[in-house]
Amino acid sequence: MSTKYSKRGILISKTPYEKRIAIIEDGELAELVVEGVSSNRVLGNIYKGVVQKVLPALKAAFIDIGLEKAGFLHQEDAIDRNASLRREFGDSEDDEGGEEELSIDEILQEGQEIMVQVVKEPISTKGARLTTHLSFAGRFLVCMPGTNFIGVSKKERDIGRRREFRRAIRRLKAKDVGYIVRTNGLLESELEITKQMRELEAKWEATKYNFEVQEPETCIYQESDSIKQTIREYFSDNTDYVYIDDREEFLAITEYLKILSSDKLNKLKLWSSPESLFEYFKIEDEYSKSLARVVPLSKGGNLIIEQTEALVSIDINTGPKIYGKDQSELIRETNIDACQEIAKQLRLRDVGGLIVIDFIDMDNEEDKEIVYNEFRKQLRRDKAPTSTTPISQFGLMEVTRKRVRANLMTEKTEECPVCKGCGHIYSLETTLSIIDRSLARIRKKLKHKEVSLVLSTPMVDVFCQDMGRMFNYLEYKHRIKINLIEDDKAYINQFSFYDPQNEEIIDIFNT
């Protein structure tokens, strides 16, 4: 069996500590989902929430749904959704007329019980983003309670066919729900469409019942786990294989597919080779690359990807100079090569929010246009909504990508306890200067005449150099006796002061 597939497939690897899902397109890794066993996914869940606070100035409200932080509900997610759906899908014949927009304090009152769905996972210090515009996604359809709207995937361009779909859906659906026909449903029979309608409407009926009988601040509908969601979203006629390396999960997905697509069960296979599934398909190297700060480009050069709280910056660098090539041509080719890798990394890392790309400077406006169009072309395969700005005179492009959950870097890494996420630590000289100032503060405020100073090994060496010149200088300057204690496990910039009499901490520095 060749490890270089020209096919489309799904790889699912599960261990006691994590599960990993890889989407393969044209033989290359296109998307990667990695979750630890402690991951508490709430995306798509529906809750019986309680309005905690209404903020008219922000056009928003905070809703308590039983999680650590209250969820955030914007006014636009709490009002009638029909107008926005008509704009998105262009199906004007379902227009029943818009209502005058109400303010958030006219819609909600504090203490009110409300049904909300999570549309964005809690990220960092922010709570979940919520909506009252509920939806239940199936493979062929999206069911939308509380609206009469019927939309059809934009992939169907035939106006007559779109009209036929809308009429059929209107005839078959329940009264209190709307529908969107997904791309996967465009070729399905009316029987299959009807079957999925009943399944989705049953979920809505169960959710309504749970809202009536369950306590506030509880989950009343739980979305499928990430593996079933992946099968639902990506498994189609174009999928050539699904490999799973866990027997229990294989049996569970088999039962799921019997309902979803029983005619395609032959594509599902249990991986039994002694070689690990992800190693065989060369996914491990790509996984490592998706967590790296520096990513090499195929034709030389590299990307430097830096993540901050506000944005993700991507800097493009050329490789060693290639002789015999025009410099402007080399820059253009490197930038074009970067477009493909950046688009790939955005999907693999699930980067969201604002992304700023610093392309190598191009003097030719035509080259800028070529690179810009190439990047937009590479983004077409990304399911997440994205928008881009043309490359500026400074070589910068701004990109926004919809974020619904924490990205791979946030999910699978932790903040460095030494640098606190900045990527740098203080030098020996800077640390020495901070110790000097700390001694002044201790001597002035606490009136201590003797302290114990716990230091890293490199800092002890600094204090003891030149017959203890620096040690003697600090004792004399601050008129304080210093007891040096070496901690060979401490980092350069870590130190702490103790009272030698009762061993209580006086001051501590760890950043």
Residue pairs with C-beta under 8 A, 6 or more apart in sequence:
3 280
3 281
3 282
4 27
5 24
5 27
5 240
5 281
6 26
6 27
7 24
7 26
7 27
7 240
7 241
8 24
8 25
8 26
8 238
8 239
8 240
9 23
9 24
9 239
9 240
9 241
9 242
9 243
10 21
10 22
10 23
10 24
10 230
10 231
10 234
10 235
10 239
10 241
10 242
10 243
11 20
11 21
11 22
11 24
11 242
11 243
11 277
11 278
11 281
11 283
12 19
12 20
12 21
12 227
12 230
12 242
12 243
12 244
12 245
12 246
12 249
12 253
13 19
13 20
13 21
13 22
13 244
13 245
13 246
13 276
13 277
13 278
14 20
14 227
14 244
14 245
14 246
14 249
15 246
16 37
17 36
17 37
18 34
18 35
18 36
18 37
19 34
19 35
19 226
19 227
19 249
20 32
20 33
20 34
20 35
20 278
20 283
20 287
21 32
21 33
21 34
21 226
21 227
21 230
22 29
22 31
22 32
22 278
22 281
22 283
23 29
23 30
23 31
23 32
23 230
23 234
24 30
24 281
25 381
28 344
29 283
29 286
29 348
30 344
30 347
30 381
31 347
31 348
32 283
32 286
32 287
32 290
32 348
32 408
33 226
33 230
33 350
34 287
34 408
34 411
34 412
35 41
35 226
35 411
36 411
36 412
39 411
41 121
41 223
41 225
41 226
41 405
42 67
42 118
42 121
42 122
42 128
42 219
43 118
43 119
43 120
43 121
43 223
43 404
43 405
44 117
44 118
44 137
44 223
44 224
44 229
45 117
45 118
45 219
45 221
45 222
45 223
46 115
46 116
46 117
46 118
46 134
46 207
46 219
46 220
46 221
47 63
47 65
47 66
47 71
47 115
47 116
47 117
47 118
47 217
47 218
47 219
47 220
48 65
48 113
48 114
48 115
48 210
48 211
48 214
48 215
48 216
48 217
48 218
48 220
49 63
49 64
49 65
49 71
49 113
49 114
49 115
49 116
49 130
49 216
49 217
50 63
50 64
50 111
50 112
50 113
50 114
50 216
50 217
51 61
51 62
51 63
51 64
51 108
51 109
51 110
51 111
51 112
51 113
51 114
52 61
52 62
52 63
52 64
52 70
52 110
53 61
53 62
53 70
53 110
54 61
54 104
54 105
54 108
54 109
54 110
55 61
55 62
55 104
56 103
56 104
56 105
59 74
59 75
59 76
59 103
59 104
60 72
60 73
60 74
60 75
60 104
61 72
61 73
61 78
61 104
61 108
62 70
62 71
62 72
62 73
62 127
63 70
63 71
63 72
63 73
63 114
63 116
63 130
64 70
64 71
64 216
64 217
65 71
65 116
65 118
65 128
65 130
65 217
65 219
66 217
66 218
66 219
67 122
67 127
67 128
68 122
69 122
69 125
69 126
69 127
69 128
70 127
71 116
71 118
71 127
71 128
71 129
71 130
72 126
72 127
72 128
72 129
72 130
73 108
73 116
73 130
73 131
73 132
74 129
75 103
75 104
75 107
76 84
77 119
77 129
77 130
77 131
77 132
77 133
78 104
78 107
78 108
78 131
78 132
79 101
79 102
79 107
80 98
80 99
80 147
81 133
81 144
81 146
81 147
81 149
82 94
82 95
82 96
82 98
82 147
82 148
82 149
83 98
85 91
85 144
85 147
85 149
85 151
85 178
86 92
86 94
86 95
86 149
88 151
89 151
89 152
89 154
89 180
91 149
91 150
91 151
91 152
91 162
91 166
93 163
93 166
94 148
94 149
94 150
94 166
96 148
108 114
113 216
114 132
115 132
115 134
115 207
115 211
115 220
116 130
116 131
116 132
117 130
117 131
117 132
117 133
117 134
117 135
118 128
118 129
118 130
119 129
119 130
119 131
119 404
120 128
120 129
120 403
120 404
120 405
121 128
121 404
121 405
121 406
122 128
123 403
123 405
123 406
123 410
124 309
124 406
124 410
132 146
133 144
133 146
133 147
134 144
134 145
134 146
134 204
134 207
135 142
135 143
135 144
135 145
136 142
136 143
136 145
136 200
136 203
136 204
137 143
137 232
138 182
138 196
138 199
138 200
138 232
139 182
139 184
139 185
139 196
139 232
139 235
139 260
139 261
140 181
140 182
140 184
140 185
140 188
140 192
140 193
140 196
141 179
141 180
141 181
141 182
141 185
141 193
141 196
141 197
141 200
142 179
142 180
142 182
143 177
143 178
143 179
143 197
143 200
143 201
143 203
143 204
144 177
144 178
144 179
144 180
145 176
145 177
145 178
145 204
146 176
146 177
146 178
147 177
147 178
148 178
149 178
149 179
150 165
150 166
150 169
150 170
150 173
150 178
150 179
150 180
150 181
151 178
151 179
151 180
151 181
152 161
152 162
152 165
152 166
152 180
152 181
152 186
153 180
153 181
153 182
153 183
153 185
153 186
155 183
155 186
156 162
156 165
156 181
156 186
165 181
165 186
168 190
168 193
169 179
169 181
169 193
172 190
172 193
172 194
172 197
173 179
173 197
173 201
174 197
174 201
177 200
177 201
177 204
179 197
181 193
184 236
185 193
185 196
203 221
206 221
207 220
207 221
210 220
210 221
211 220
214 220
223 229
224 232
227 249
227 253
228 253
228 256
231 242
231 253
231 256
231 257
231 260
232 260
233 383
235 242
235 257
235 260
235 261
235 264
235 267
237 264
239 264
239 267
240 267
241 267
241 269
242 253
242 267
242 268
242 269
243 269
243 270
243 271
243 277
244 250
244 253
244 268
244 269
244 270
244 271
245 270
245 271
245 276
245 277
247 270
250 268
250 270
253 268
254 265
254 268
257 264
257 265
257 268
258 265
271 277
273 280
276 284
277 283
278 284
278 287
286 348
289 295
290 345
290 348
290 349
290 408
291 408
291 409
291 412
291 413
292 305
293 304
293 305
293 306
294 302
294 303
294 304
294 305
295 302
295 303
295 305
295 341
295 345
296 302
297 303
297 319
297 334
297 337
297 338
297 341
298 337
298 341
299 319
299 333
299 334
299 337
300 318
300 319
300 320
300 322
300 334
301 316
301 317
301 318
301 319
301 334
301 337
301 338
302 316
302 317
302 319
303 314
303 315
303 316
303 317
303 338
303 341
303 342
303 345
304 314
304 315
304 317
305 312
305 313
305 314
305 345
305 349
306 312
306 313
306 314
306 315
307 351
307 407
307 409
307 410
310 353
310 354
311 353
311 354
311 355
311 356
312 351
312 353
312 354
312 355
312 356
313 355
313 356
313 357
313 358
314 342
314 345
314 355
314 356
314 357
314 358
315 358
316 334
316 335
316 338
316 357
316 358
316 359
316 360
317 360
318 330
318 331
318 334
318 360
319 334
321 330
322 330
328 362
328 363
328 364
328 367
331 360
331 361
331 362
331 367
332 362
332 364
332 367
332 370
332 371
334 360
335 359
335 360
335 362
335 367
335 371
336 370
336 371
336 374
338 359
339 371
339 374
339 375
339 377
339 378
340 374
340 378
342 357
342 375
342 378
343 375
343 378
343 379
343 381
343 382
344 378
345 351
346 355
346 382
346 386
346 399
346 401
347 381
347 382
347 384
348 408
349 407
349 408
349 409
350 384
350 403
350 405
350 407
350 408
351 401
351 403
351 407
352 384
352 401
352 402
352 403
352 404
352 407
353 400
353 401
353 403
354 398
354 399
354 400
355 398
355 399
355 400
355 401
356 396
356 397
356 398
356 399
357 375
357 396
357 397
357 398
357 399
358 395
358 396
359 371
359 391
359 395
359 396
359 397
360 395
361 395
362 368
362 371
362 391
362 395
368 390
368 391
369 390
371 391
372 388
372 390
372 391
372 397
375 388
375 397
376 388
379 386
379 388
382 401
384 401
384 402
384 404
385 401
385 402
386 399
386 400
386 401
386 402
387 399
387 400
388 397
388 398
388 399
389 397
389 398
389 399
390 397
391 397
415 421
416 423
417 510
418 425
418 491
418 493
418 494
418 510
419 425
419 511
420 511
425 491
425 492
425 493
426 434
426 492
426 493
427 492
428 458
428 459
428 462
428 492
430 493
431 459
431 492
431 493
431 495
432 459
432 462
432 470
434 509
435 453
435 459
435 474
435 495
435 509
436 474
436 477
438 497
438 507
438 509
439 451
439 474
439 477
439 478
439 480
439 482
440 478
441 507
442 448
442 451
442 480
442 497
442 506
442 507
443 478
443 479
443 480
446 506
448 480
448 499
448 506
449 479
449 480
449 481
450 480
450 481
450 482
450 483
450 500
450 501
451 480
451 481
451 482
451 483
451 497
451 498
451 499
451 500
451 506
452 482
452 483
452 485
452 497
452 498
452 499
452 500
452 503
453 482
453 483
453 484
453 485
453 495
453 496
453 497
454 485
454 486
454 487
454 490
454 495
454 496
454 497
454 498
455 463
455 484
455 485
455 486
455 487
455 490
455 495
456 486
456 487
456 488
456 490
456 491
456 492
456 493
456 494
456 495
457 486
457 487
457 488
457 490
458 492
459 492
459 495
460 484
460 486
462 470
463 470
463 471
463 484
464 471
464 484
471 482
471 484
474 482
475 481
475 482
483 500
487 494
493 509
493 510
493 511
494 509
494 510
495 508
495 509
496 505
496 507
496 508
496 509
497 505
497 506
497 507
497 508
498 504
498 505
498 506
499 506
